[in-house]
């Protein structure tokens, strides 16, 4: 046995928008899983607060006895470019006292289901499509944040749904009968605790944020199931944008015969899953959709098993 008997042999961490999942396996094969809210240690965007990475590292260190034999892989949301990956590598290696392999969290999905080459799609608190090209460079589409992008994500869906309701109000009038009969209108008015369209626009703007908007995402799907034309259009457009992201990544050299998807929205909302699947099947070179039903941290554990702890792995060239 190498290393201290109580030391961790493999350590994988998946840092998502909502939760951070740590999985460790010691030299005796015993596994420990710990999950906490990412908001407990992260303030804003990963790199918007200089203490975010040290706080993450300190939390990991408090749970894990690490030594020079430990293999560590951490998948980080908001960590995309070479500079960001190198910064995270430098800070976390220093805090933990061991060499750390850093990946974007999307790059955990293929390994989580045993695929070495796959196009990753995350659709949850945020959304992004990601793959590697023949030279190992990372190629992405979207991931631009809840305000300007992240189509299909929880806040992205609600942003689009509100916009569609406001547009319908402009076309037909705020008291039009068609609006009163659409379940999405009632659902959004109830969620934002307002009584009319003007109040919806004002309150949604004042409370704008990924949590405030994202918490209404399930209501969009509920309304679609009740026959809302506006909600159905919202879901279908999200699926179209996600499939377009896959096509864009492929055009730019991304490799993978399967699209592996994870994130709370696509995992739990069959309507979106099936709509994305149908669009991928219509592509010139169809891609299968595999929804990851295991925690993405399994991908970090698998990569940790393959990664020598003494090797410093460099980030791919550019966020293409």
LOVODO-211388 format. One record per residue (C-alpha): residue number from 0; x, z, y; residue in three letters. Coordinates in nm, 3 decimals. Layout:
% LOVODO-211388
<site n="NUM" px="X" pz="Z" py="Y" res="Ala"/>
...
END
This chain:
% LOVODO-211388
<site n="0" px="0.000" pz="0.000" py="0.000" res="Unk"/>
<site n="1" px="0.133" pz="-0.093" py="0.343" res="Unk"/>
<site n="2" px="0.096" pz="0.131" py="0.643" res="Unk"/>
<site n="3" px="-0.057" pz="0.475" py="0.685" res="Unk"/>
<site n="4" px="-0.328" pz="0.544" py="0.422" res="Unk"/>
<site n="5" px="-0.585" pz="0.616" py="0.693" res="Unk"/>
<site n="6" px="-0.498" pz="0.310" py="0.897" res="Unk"/>
<site n="7" px="-0.731" pz="0.016" py="0.936" res="Unk"/>
<site n="8" px="-0.623" pz="-0.297" py="0.750" res="Unk"/>
<site n="9" px="-0.874" pz="-0.538" py="0.904" res="Unk"/>
<site n="10" px="-1.051" pz="-0.498" py="1.236" res="Unk"/>
<site n="11" px="-1.309" pz="-0.743" py="1.369" res="Unk"/>
<site n="12" px="-1.502" pz="-0.708" py="1.693" res="Unk"/>
<site n="13" px="-1.784" pz="-0.928" py="1.822" res="Unk"/>
<site n="14" px="-1.852" pz="-0.880" py="2.193" res="Unk"/>
<site n="15" px="-2.184" pz="-1.036" py="2.286" res="Unk"/>
<site n="16" px="-2.396" pz="-1.025" py="2.596" res="Unk"/>
<site n="17" px="-2.618" pz="-0.747" py="2.462" res="Unk"/>
<site n="18" px="-2.415" pz="-0.558" py="2.205" res="Unk"/>
<site n="19" px="-2.060" pz="-0.502" py="2.084" res="Unk"/>
<site n="20" px="-2.017" pz="-0.481" py="1.706" res="Unk"/>
<site n="21" px="-1.699" pz="-0.337" py="1.551" res="Unk"/>
<site n="22" px="-1.626" pz="-0.367" py="1.179" res="Unk"/>
<site n="23" px="-1.316" pz="-0.210" py="1.026" res="Unk"/>
<site n="24" px="-1.184" pz="-0.203" py="0.669" res="Unk"/>
<site n="25" px="-0.915" pz="0.043" py="0.566" res="Unk"/>
<site n="26" px="-0.648" pz="0.003" py="0.299" res="Unk"/>
<site n="27" px="-0.880" pz="0.159" py="0.044" res="Unk"/>
<site n="28" px="-1.146" pz="-0.105" py="0.105" res="Unk"/>
<site n="29" px="-1.381" pz="0.129" py="0.289" res="Unk"/>
<site n="30" px="-1.576" pz="-0.040" py="0.568" res="Unk"/>
<site n="31" px="-1.710" pz="0.109" py="0.890" res="Unk"/>
<site n="32" px="-1.950" pz="-0.064" py="1.131" res="Unk"/>
<site n="33" px="-2.024" pz="0.061" py="1.481" res="Unk"/>
<site n="34" px="-2.256" pz="-0.107" py="1.730" res="Unk"/>
<site n="35" px="-2.301" pz="-0.013" py="2.095" res="Unk"/>
<site n="36" px="-2.453" pz="-0.175" py="2.401" res="Unk"/>
<site n="37" px="-2.204" pz="-0.396" py="2.584" res="Unk"/>
<site n="38" px="-2.337" pz="-0.255" py="2.911" res="Unk"/>
<site n="39" px="-2.193" pz="0.084" py="2.810" res="Unk"/>
<site n="40" px="-1.841" pz="-0.039" py="2.886" res="Unk"/>
<site n="41" px="-1.878" pz="-0.370" py="3.070" res="Unk"/>
<site n="42" px="-1.964" pz="-0.398" py="3.437" res="Unk"/>
<site n="43" px="-2.090" pz="-0.747" py="3.523" res="Unk"/>
<site n="44" px="-1.894" pz="-1.048" py="3.395" res="Unk"/>
<site n="45" px="-1.606" pz="-0.962" py="3.161" res="Unk"/>
<site n="46" px="-1.345" pz="-1.043" py="3.426" res="Unk"/>
<site n="47" px="-1.533" pz="-0.922" py="3.733" res="Unk"/>
<site n="48" px="-1.411" pz="-0.565" py="3.682" res="Unk"/>
<site n="49" px="-1.043" pz="-0.499" py="3.602" res="Unk"/>
<site n="50" px="-1.142" pz="-0.195" py="3.395" res="Unk"/>
<site n="51" px="-1.369" pz="-0.381" py="3.153" res="Unk"/>
<site n="52" px="-1.098" pz="-0.481" py="2.905" res="Unk"/>
<site n="53" px="-0.919" pz="-0.143" py="2.917" res="Unk"/>
<site n="54" px="-1.254" pz="0.031" py="2.858" res="Unk"/>
<site n="55" px="-1.321" pz="-0.194" py="2.560" res="Unk"/>
<site n="56" px="-0.975" pz="-0.131" py="2.422" res="Unk"/>
<site n="57" px="-1.005" pz="0.244" py="2.467" res="Unk"/>
<site n="58" px="-1.337" pz="0.245" py="2.279" res="Unk"/>
<site n="59" px="-1.188" pz="0.043" py="1.991" res="Unk"/>
<site n="60" px="-0.884" pz="0.271" py="1.976" res="Unk"/>
<site n="61" px="-1.104" pz="0.582" py="1.967" res="Unk"/>
<site n="62" px="-1.270" pz="0.455" py="1.649" res="Unk"/>
<site n="63" px="-0.977" pz="0.302" py="1.464" res="Unk"/>
<site n="64" px="-0.638" pz="0.421" py="1.340" res="Unk"/>
<site n="65" px="-0.427" pz="0.109" py="1.397" res="Unk"/>
<site n="66" px="-0.067" pz="0.039" py="1.298" res="Unk"/>
<site n="67" px="0.168" pz="-0.258" py="1.276" res="Unk"/>
<site n="68" px="0.002" pz="-0.373" py="0.954" res="Unk"/>
<site n="69" px="-0.346" pz="-0.399" py="1.108" res="Unk"/>
<site n="70" px="-0.497" pz="-0.745" py="1.153" res="Unk"/>
<site n="71" px="-0.718" pz="-0.752" py="1.466" res="Unk"/>
<site n="72" px="-0.952" pz="-1.031" py="1.579" res="Unk"/>
<site n="73" px="-1.185" pz="-0.991" py="1.877" res="Unk"/>
<site n="74" px="-1.447" pz="-1.246" py="1.979" res="Unk"/>
<site n="75" px="-1.529" pz="-1.213" py="2.348" res="Unk"/>
<site n="76" px="-1.824" pz="-1.353" py="2.540" res="Unk"/>
<site n="77" px="-1.720" pz="-1.482" py="2.887" res="Unk"/>
<site n="78" px="-1.369" pz="-1.555" py="2.758" res="Unk"/>
<site n="79" px="-1.329" pz="-1.933" py="2.752" res="Unk"/>
<site n="80" px="-1.019" pz="-2.067" py="2.928" res="Unk"/>
<site n="81" px="-0.655" pz="-2.036" py="2.822" res="Unk"/>
<site n="82" px="-0.588" pz="-1.805" py="3.114" res="Unk"/>
<site n="83" px="-0.879" pz="-1.575" py="3.024" res="Unk"/>
<site n="84" px="-0.786" pz="-1.563" py="2.656" res="Unk"/>
<site n="85" px="-0.424" pz="-1.489" py="2.740" res="Unk"/>
<site n="86" px="-0.527" pz="-1.217" py="2.986" res="Unk"/>
<site n="87" px="-0.752" pz="-1.053" py="2.729" res="Unk"/>
<site n="88" px="-0.477" pz="-1.081" py="2.467" res="Unk"/>
<site n="89" px="-0.225" pz="-0.918" py="2.697" res="Unk"/>
<site n="90" px="-0.449" pz="-0.630" py="2.806" res="Unk"/>
<site n="91" px="-0.598" pz="-0.549" py="2.466" res="Unk"/>
<site n="92" px="-0.266" pz="-0.577" py="2.282" res="Unk"/>
<site n="93" px="-0.119" pz="-0.329" py="2.530" res="Unk"/>
<site n="94" px="-0.409" pz="-0.084" py="2.509" res="Unk"/>
<site n="95" px="-0.434" pz="-0.099" py="2.129" res="Unk"/>
<site n="96" px="-0.060" pz="-0.108" py="2.066" res="Unk"/>
<site n="97" px="-0.090" pz="-0.397" py="1.816" res="Unk"/>
<site n="98" px="-0.100" pz="-0.774" py="1.838" res="Unk"/>
<site n="99" px="-0.456" pz="-0.898" py="1.888" res="Unk"/>
<site n="100" px="-0.605" pz="-1.240" py="1.821" res="Unk"/>
<site n="101" px="-0.864" pz="-1.330" py="2.085" res="Unk"/>
<site n="102" px="-1.139" pz="-1.588" py="2.037" res="Unk"/>
<site n="103" px="-1.452" pz="-1.678" py="2.226" res="Unk"/>
<site n="104" px="-1.746" pz="-1.519" py="2.048" res="Unk"/>
<site n="105" px="-1.885" pz="-1.864" py="1.964" res="Unk"/>
<site n="106" px="-1.579" pz="-1.930" py="1.749" res="Unk"/>
<site n="107" px="-1.682" pz="-1.652" py="1.509" res="Unk"/>
<site n="108" px="-1.994" pz="-1.833" py="1.388" res="Unk"/>
<site n="109" px="-1.837" pz="-2.092" py="1.156" res="Unk"/>
<site n="110" px="-1.613" pz="-1.839" py="0.982" res="Unk"/>
<site n="111" px="-1.910" pz="-1.601" py="0.952" res="Unk"/>
<site n="112" px="-2.078" pz="-1.848" py="0.714" res="Unk"/>
<site n="113" px="-1.758" pz="-1.972" py="0.550" res="Unk"/>
<site n="114" px="-1.710" pz="-2.292" py="0.751" res="Unk"/>
<site n="115" px="-1.369" pz="-2.384" py="0.892" res="Unk"/>
<site n="116" px="-1.501" pz="-2.669" py="1.106" res="Unk"/>
<site n="117" px="-1.843" pz="-2.637" py="1.267" res="Unk"/>
<site n="118" px="-2.012" pz="-2.680" py="1.600" res="Unk"/>
<site n="119" px="-2.114" pz="-2.338" py="1.726" res="Unk"/>
<site n="120" px="-2.430" pz="-2.274" py="1.924" res="Unk"/>
<site n="121" px="-2.510" pz="-1.936" py="2.075" res="Unk"/>
<site n="122" px="-2.862" pz="-1.888" py="2.211" res="Unk"/>
<site n="123" px="-2.931" pz="-1.531" py="2.313" res="Unk"/>
<site n="124" px="-2.852" pz="-1.347" py="2.634" res="Unk"/>
<site n="125" px="-2.658" pz="-1.661" py="2.726" res="Unk"/>
<site n="126" px="-2.614" pz="-2.001" py="2.563" res="Unk"/>
<site n="127" px="-2.322" pz="-2.229" py="2.489" res="Unk"/>
<site n="128" px="-2.226" pz="-2.505" py="2.246" res="Unk"/>
<site n="129" px="-1.864" pz="-2.502" py="2.131" res="Unk"/>
<site n="130" px="-1.635" pz="-2.682" py="1.887" res="Unk"/>
<site n="131" px="-1.269" pz="-2.767" py="1.830" res="Unk"/>
<site n="132" px="-1.123" pz="-3.117" py="1.847" res="Unk"/>
<site n="133" px="-0.862" pz="-3.268" py="1.614" res="Unk"/>
<site n="134" px="-0.582" pz="-3.101" py="1.809" res="Unk"/>
<site n="135" px="-0.748" pz="-2.760" py="1.804" res="Unk"/>
<site n="136" px="-0.857" pz="-2.769" py="2.168" res="Unk"/>
<site n="137" px="-1.189" pz="-2.606" py="2.245" res="Unk"/>
<site n="138" px="-1.470" pz="-2.833" py="2.369" res="Unk"/>
<site n="139" px="-1.779" pz="-2.674" py="2.522" res="Unk"/>
<site n="140" px="-2.110" pz="-2.755" py="2.683" res="Unk"/>
<site n="141" px="-2.307" pz="-2.520" py="2.910" res="Unk"/>
<site n="142" px="-2.229" pz="-2.151" py="2.910" res="Unk"/>
<site n="143" px="-2.262" pz="-2.168" py="3.289" res="Unk"/>
<site n="144" px="-2.456" pz="-1.845" py="3.329" res="Unk"/>
<site n="145" px="-2.819" pz="-1.739" py="3.358" res="Unk"/>
<site n="146" px="-2.868" pz="-1.861" py="3.715" res="Unk"/>
<site n="147" px="-2.740" pz="-2.219" py="3.685" res="Unk"/>
<site n="148" px="-2.735" pz="-2.294" py="3.314" res="Unk"/>
<site n="149" px="-2.756" pz="-2.120" py="2.975" res="Unk"/>
<site n="150" px="-3.050" pz="-2.338" py="2.876" res="Unk"/>
<site n="151" px="-3.249" pz="-2.191" py="2.589" res="Unk"/>
<site n="152" px="-3.117" pz="-1.840" py="2.651" res="Unk"/>
<site n="153" px="-3.364" pz="-1.560" py="2.718" res="Unk"/>
<site n="154" px="-3.322" pz="-1.563" py="3.098" res="Unk"/>
<site n="155" px="-3.289" pz="-1.943" py="3.098" res="Unk"/>
<site n="156" px="-3.624" pz="-1.982" py="2.925" res="Unk"/>
<site n="157" px="-3.797" pz="-1.749" py="3.170" res="Unk"/>
<site n="158" px="-3.632" pz="-1.918" py="3.468" res="Unk"/>
<site n="159" px="-3.767" pz="-2.254" py="3.350" res="Unk"/>
<site n="160" px="-4.109" pz="-2.110" py="3.266" res="Unk"/>
<site n="161" px="-4.149" pz="-1.960" py="3.614" res="Unk"/>
<site n="162" px="-4.040" pz="-2.287" py="3.771" res="Unk"/>
<site n="163" px="-4.298" pz="-2.480" py="3.568" res="Unk"/>
<site n="164" px="-4.576" pz="-2.241" py="3.668" res="Unk"/>
<site n="165" px="-4.481" pz="-2.271" py="4.036" res="Unk"/>
<site n="166" px="-4.465" pz="-2.649" py="4.011" res="Unk"/>
<site n="167" px="-4.806" pz="-2.661" py="3.842" res="Unk"/>
<site n="168" px="-4.941" pz="-2.444" py="4.123" res="Unk"/>
<site n="169" px="-4.802" pz="-2.684" py="4.383" res="Unk"/>
<site n="170" px="-4.963" pz="-2.981" py="4.208" res="Unk"/>
<site n="171" px="-5.304" pz="-2.833" py="4.128" res="Unk"/>
<site n="172" px="-5.331" pz="-2.543" py="4.372" res="Unk"/>
<site n="173" px="-5.269" pz="-2.172" py="4.300" res="Unk"/>
<site n="174" px="-5.631" pz="-2.104" py="4.205" res="Unk"/>
<site n="175" px="-5.680" pz="-2.415" py="3.990" res="Unk"/>
<site n="176" px="-5.881" pz="-2.365" py="3.675" res="Unk"/>
<site n="177" px="-5.608" pz="-2.523" py="3.463" res="Unk"/>
<site n="178" px="-5.367" pz="-2.249" py="3.569" res="Unk"/>
<site n="179" px="-5.614" pz="-1.976" py="3.490" res="Unk"/>
<site n="180" px="-5.657" pz="-2.111" py="3.138" res="Unk"/>
<site n="181" px="-5.286" pz="-2.141" py="3.056" res="Unk"/>
<site n="182" px="-5.169" pz="-1.827" py="2.867" res="Unk"/>
<site n="183" px="-4.821" pz="-1.849" py="3.019" res="Unk"/>
<site n="184" px="-4.954" pz="-1.778" py="3.367" res="Unk"/>
<site n="185" px="-5.127" pz="-1.458" py="3.260" res="Unk"/>
<site n="186" px="-4.823" pz="-1.352" py="3.057" res="Unk"/>
<site n="187" px="-4.582" pz="-1.389" py="3.349" res="Unk"/>
<site n="188" px="-4.817" pz="-1.225" py="3.599" res="Unk"/>
<site n="189" px="-4.849" pz="-0.930" py="3.363" res="Unk"/>
<site n="190" px="-4.477" pz="-0.904" py="3.295" res="Unk"/>
<site n="191" px="-4.385" pz="-0.901" py="3.663" res="Unk"/>
<site n="192" px="-4.686" pz="-0.680" py="3.747" res="Unk"/>
<site n="193" px="-4.830" pz="-0.916" py="4.011" res="Unk"/>
<site n="194" px="-5.176" pz="-1.060" py="4.065" res="Unk"/>
<site n="195" px="-5.108" pz="-1.412" py="4.190" res="Unk"/>
<site n="196" px="-4.863" pz="-1.702" py="4.195" res="Unk"/>
<site n="197" px="-4.714" pz="-1.606" py="4.532" res="Unk"/>
<site n="198" px="-4.646" pz="-1.258" py="4.401" res="Unk"/>
<site n="199" px="-4.481" pz="-1.404" py="4.092" res="Unk"/>
<site n="200" px="-4.240" pz="-1.611" py="4.300" res="Unk"/>
<site n="201" px="-4.154" pz="-1.319" py="4.526" res="Unk"/>
<site n="202" px="-4.114" pz="-1.054" py="4.257" res="Unk"/>
<site n="203" px="-3.919" pz="-1.277" py="4.020" res="Unk"/>
<site n="204" px="-3.679" pz="-1.358" py="4.303" res="Unk"/>
<site n="205" px="-3.636" pz="-0.997" py="4.411" res="Unk"/>
<site n="206" px="-3.577" pz="-0.874" py="4.057" res="Unk"/>
<site n="207" px="-3.369" pz="-1.176" py="3.946" res="Unk"/>
<site n="208" px="-3.114" pz="-1.094" py="3.680" res="Unk"/>
<site n="209" px="-3.045" pz="-1.170" py="3.315" res="Unk"/>
<site n="210" px="-3.211" pz="-0.849" py="3.192" res="Unk"/>
<site n="211" px="-3.520" pz="-0.866" py="3.414" res="Unk"/>
<site n="212" px="-3.586" pz="-1.229" py="3.333" res="Unk"/>
<site n="213" px="-3.462" pz="-1.224" py="2.975" res="Unk"/>
<site n="214" px="-3.698" pz="-0.943" py="2.879" res="Unk"/>
<site n="215" px="-3.992" pz="-1.181" py="2.931" res="Unk"/>
<site n="216" px="-3.861" pz="-1.448" py="2.690" res="Unk"/>
<site n="217" px="-4.079" pz="-1.339" py="2.399" res="Unk"/>
<site n="218" px="-4.385" pz="-1.385" py="2.622" res="Unk"/>
<site n="219" px="-4.297" pz="-1.753" py="2.665" res="Unk"/>
<site n="220" px="-4.305" pz="-1.803" py="2.288" res="Unk"/>
<site n="221" px="-4.622" pz="-1.595" py="2.252" res="Unk"/>
<site n="222" px="-4.790" pz="-1.813" py="2.515" res="Unk"/>
<site n="223" px="-4.675" pz="-2.129" py="2.337" res="Unk"/>
<site n="224" px="-4.827" pz="-2.004" py="2.013" res="Unk"/>
<site n="225" px="-5.153" pz="-1.944" py="2.203" res="Unk"/>
<site n="226" px="-5.161" pz="-2.308" py="2.312" res="Unk"/>
<site n="227" px="-4.992" pz="-2.295" py="2.653" res="Unk"/>
<site n="228" px="-4.887" pz="-2.644" py="2.756" res="Unk"/>
<site n="229" px="-4.645" pz="-2.499" py="3.012" res="Unk"/>
<site n="230" px="-4.480" pz="-2.267" py="2.760" res="Unk"/>
<site n="231" px="-4.456" pz="-2.539" py="2.496" res="Unk"/>
<site n="232" px="-4.290" pz="-2.770" py="2.747" res="Unk"/>
<site n="233" px="-4.044" pz="-2.491" py="2.832" res="Unk"/>
<site n="234" px="-3.944" pz="-2.447" py="2.467" res="Unk"/>
<site n="235" px="-3.921" pz="-2.819" py="2.400" res="Unk"/>
<site n="236" px="-3.703" pz="-2.875" py="2.706" res="Unk"/>
<site n="237" px="-3.472" pz="-2.592" py="2.600" res="Unk"/>
<site n="238" px="-3.434" pz="-2.751" py="2.257" res="Unk"/>
<site n="239" px="-3.358" pz="-3.086" py="2.421" res="Unk"/>
<site n="240" px="-3.086" pz="-2.935" py="2.639" res="Unk"/>
<site n="241" px="-2.928" pz="-2.758" py="2.342" res="Unk"/>
<site n="242" px="-2.926" pz="-3.078" py="2.134" res="Unk"/>
<site n="243" px="-2.781" pz="-3.265" py="2.433" res="Unk"/>
<site n="244" px="-2.505" pz="-3.003" py="2.440" res="Unk"/>
<site n="245" px="-2.420" pz="-3.080" py="2.077" res="Unk"/>
<site n="246" px="-2.413" pz="-3.453" py="2.153" res="Unk"/>
<site n="247" px="-2.185" pz="-3.394" py="2.451" res="Unk"/>
<site n="248" px="-1.940" pz="-3.187" py="2.248" res="Unk"/>
<site n="249" px="-1.930" pz="-3.454" py="1.975" res="Unk"/>
<site n="250" px="-1.871" pz="-3.734" py="2.228" res="Unk"/>
<site n="251" px="-1.572" pz="-3.542" py="2.360" res="Unk"/>
<site n="252" px="-1.414" pz="-3.500" py="2.019" res="Unk"/>
<site n="253" px="-1.568" pz="-3.179" py="1.884" res="Unk"/>
<site n="254" px="-1.556" pz="-3.165" py="1.503" res="Unk"/>
<site n="255" px="-1.813" pz="-3.033" py="1.260" res="Unk"/>
<site n="256" px="-2.081" pz="-3.171" py="1.030" res="Unk"/>
<site n="257" px="-2.295" pz="-2.860" py="1.074" res="Unk"/>
<site n="258" px="-2.421" pz="-2.681" py="1.381" res="Unk"/>
<site n="259" px="-2.408" pz="-2.305" py="1.325" res="Unk"/>
<site n="260" px="-2.636" pz="-2.110" py="1.556" res="Unk"/>
<site n="261" px="-2.664" pz="-1.743" py="1.641" res="Unk"/>
<site n="262" px="-2.805" pz="-1.523" py="1.914" res="Unk"/>
<site n="263" px="-3.125" pz="-1.326" py="1.940" res="Unk"/>
<site n="264" px="-3.342" pz="-1.612" py="2.070" res="Unk"/>
<site n="265" px="-3.270" pz="-1.878" py="1.809" res="Unk"/>
<site n="266" px="-3.243" pz="-1.628" py="1.524" res="Unk"/>
<site n="267" px="-3.583" pz="-1.471" py="1.595" res="Unk"/>
<site n="268" px="-3.782" pz="-1.761" py="1.740" res="Unk"/>
<site n="269" px="-3.863" pz="-2.015" py="1.469" res="Unk"/>
<site n="270" px="-4.032" pz="-2.245" py="1.721" res="Unk"/>
<site n="271" px="-3.706" pz="-2.306" py="1.905" res="Unk"/>
<site n="272" px="-3.505" pz="-2.328" py="1.583" res="Unk"/>
<site n="273" px="-3.730" pz="-2.596" py="1.440" res="Unk"/>
<site n="274" px="-3.739" pz="-2.792" py="1.764" res="Unk"/>
<site n="275" px="-3.359" pz="-2.795" py="1.783" res="Unk"/>
<site n="276" px="-3.337" pz="-2.891" py="1.416" res="Unk"/>
<site n="277" px="-3.573" pz="-3.185" py="1.467" res="Unk"/>
<site n="278" px="-3.364" pz="-3.317" py="1.758" res="Unk"/>
<site n="279" px="-3.037" pz="-3.284" py="1.571" res="Unk"/>
<site n="280" px="-3.188" pz="-3.484" py="1.284" res="Unk"/>
<site n="281" px="-3.257" pz="-3.774" py="1.523" res="Unk"/>
<site n="282" px="-2.899" pz="-3.802" py="1.646" res="Unk"/>
<site n="283" px="-2.703" pz="-4.120" py="1.557" res="Unk"/>
<site n="284" px="-2.495" pz="-3.904" py="1.323" res="Unk"/>
<site n="285" px="-2.737" pz="-3.626" py="1.225" res="Unk"/>
<site n="286" px="-2.612" pz="-3.269" py="1.207" res="Unk"/>
<site n="287" px="-2.754" pz="-2.993" py="0.990" res="Unk"/>
<site n="288" px="-2.854" pz="-2.670" py="1.165" res="Unk"/>
<site n="289" px="-2.744" pz="-2.347" py="1.000" res="Unk"/>
<site n="290" px="-2.882" pz="-2.034" py="1.164" res="Unk"/>
<site n="291" px="-2.642" pz="-1.746" py="1.107" res="Unk"/>
<site n="292" px="-2.837" pz="-1.460" py="0.949" res="Unk"/>
<site n="293" px="-2.535" pz="-1.233" py="0.910" res="Unk"/>
<site n="294" px="-2.376" pz="-1.050" py="1.204" res="Unk"/>
<site n="295" px="-2.120" pz="-1.276" py="1.377" res="Unk"/>
<site n="296" px="-1.866" pz="-0.994" py="1.340" res="Unk"/>
<site n="297" px="-1.830" pz="-1.118" py="0.980" res="Unk"/>
<site n="298" px="-1.648" pz="-1.416" py="1.128" res="Unk"/>
<site n="299" px="-1.404" pz="-1.187" py="1.307" res="Unk"/>
<site n="300" px="-1.338" pz="-0.998" py="0.982" res="Unk"/>
<site n="301" px="-1.275" pz="-1.324" py="0.795" res="Unk"/>
<site n="302" px="-1.035" pz="-1.446" py="1.065" res="Unk"/>
<site n="303" px="-0.860" pz="-1.109" py="1.062" res="Unk"/>
<site n="304" px="-0.799" pz="-1.149" py="0.691" res="Unk"/>
<site n="305" px="-0.632" pz="-1.485" py="0.758" res="Unk"/>
<site n="306" px="-0.432" pz="-1.378" py="1.064" res="Unk"/>
<site n="307" px="-0.084" pz="-1.224" py="1.027" res="Unk"/>
<site n="308" px="-0.067" pz="-0.923" py="1.262" res="Unk"/>
<site n="309" px="0.286" pz="-1.013" py="1.377" res="Unk"/>
<site n="310" px="0.192" pz="-1.356" py="1.511" res="Unk"/>
<site n="311" px="0.081" pz="-1.403" py="1.871" res="Unk"/>
<site n="312" px="-0.178" pz="-1.680" py="1.864" res="Unk"/>
<site n="313" px="-0.208" pz="-1.889" py="2.178" res="Unk"/>
<site n="314" px="-0.536" pz="-2.010" py="2.321" res="Unk"/>
<site n="315" px="-0.639" pz="-2.372" py="2.286" res="Unk"/>
<site n="316" px="-0.561" pz="-2.615" py="2.560" res="Unk"/>
<site n="317" px="-0.818" pz="-2.605" py="2.838" res="Unk"/>
<site n="318" px="-1.188" pz="-2.550" py="2.826" res="Unk"/>
<site n="319" px="-1.257" pz="-2.920" py="2.786" res="Unk"/>
END
